[in-house]
Amino acid sequence: MAVSRYMFAKRNSDSVGPSSASFVIKKAVDSGVIKSTQAIVKEHERLDQISSRAYGDPSYWWVIAAASAIGWGMQVPPGVIVTIPTDLSEVLSILA
């Protein structure tokens, strides 16, 4: 079962605000706490498709978006280099 990006979102009254999870993931990748690899986004490719190949589950696209500091959109222009954490359990353990 996938972990939703909304699990880590801060609630502000009735609305959901930006999650600190993306900052934590990016910092951990940059410092080497989370091992990662990179890939170049191909024409007509989305982050959920990359997530499906990397993790066997498309719903972890937000992990790649956070590690790549590209926001929360699944569609990324071709040619963009994305960072893909190689071990999803490392990501989830720092967010727990």
KARAUR-V205844 format. One record per residue. SS is DSSP state (H for helix, E for strand, C for the rest). PSI is psi in radians with two decimals (999 if undefined). OMEGA is omega in radians with two decimals (999 if undefined). Layout:
SS_PSI_OMEGA + SS_PSI_OMEGA
This chain:
C_2.31_-3.10 + C_2.69_3.06 + C_2.21_-3.10 + C_2.51_3.07 + H_-0.40_-3.12 + H_-0.26_3.09 + H_-0.46_-3.06 + H_0.11_-3.13 + E_2.49_3.09 + E_2.32_3.13 + E_2.30_3.12 + E_1.80_-3.00 + C_-1.98_-3.10 + C_-0.01_-3.10 + E_2.78_3.11 + E_2.20_3.14 + E_-3.09_-3.13 + E_2.53_-3.12 + E_2.45_3.05 + C_-0.19_-3.12 + H_-0.68_-3.12 + H_-0.66_3.12 + H_-0.69_3.13 + H_-0.80_-3.14 + H_-0.85_-3.11 + H_-0.79_-3.14 + H_-0.74_-3.14 + H_-0.66_3.09 + H_-0.82_-3.11 + H_-0.59_-3.11 + H_-0.10_3.11 + C_0.08_3.09 + C_-0.64_3.07 + C_2.14_3.10 + C_2.54_-3.09 + E_2.94_3.04 + E_2.98_3.12 + E_2.70_3.09 + E_2.70_3.07 + E_2.23_-3.14 + C_2.28_3.14 + C_2.89_3.08 + C_2.32_3.10 + C_0.35_3.14 + C_2.47_3.12 + E_2.82_-3.14 + H_-0.56_3.12 + H_-0.54_3.08 + H_-0.70_3.09 + H_-0.73_3.11 + H_-0.70_3.14 + H_-0.73_3.11 + H_-0.71_-3.06 + H_-0.69_-3.01 + H_-0.11_-3.08 + C_0.25_-3.09 + C_2.04_-3.10 + H_-0.30_-3.05 + H_-0.10_3.09 + H_0.34_3.11 + H_-0.56_-3.11 + H_-0.47_3.09 + H_-0.76_3.12 + H_-0.72_3.10 + H_-0.77_-3.14 + H_-0.79_-3.13 + H_-0.49_-3.11 + H_-0.10_-3.12 + C_0.81_-3.12 + C_0.19_3.13 + C_-2.74_-3.01 + C_0.31_3.13 + C_2.43_3.11 + C_-0.49_-3.10 + E_2.18_-3.11 + C_2.44_-3.14 + C_2.56_3.09 + C_2.54_3.14 + C_-0.23_3.11 + C_2.37_3.09 + E_2.12_3.11 + E_2.62_3.10 + E_2.25_-3.08 + E_1.91_3.05 + E_2.32_-3.04 + C_-0.43_-3.12 + C_1.81_-3.10 + H_-0.55_3.14 + H_-0.54_3.06 + H_-0.75_3.13 + H_-0.88_-3.07 + H_-0.53_-3.14 + H_-0.58_3.11 + H_-0.32_3.13 + H_-0.26_-3.09 + C_999_999
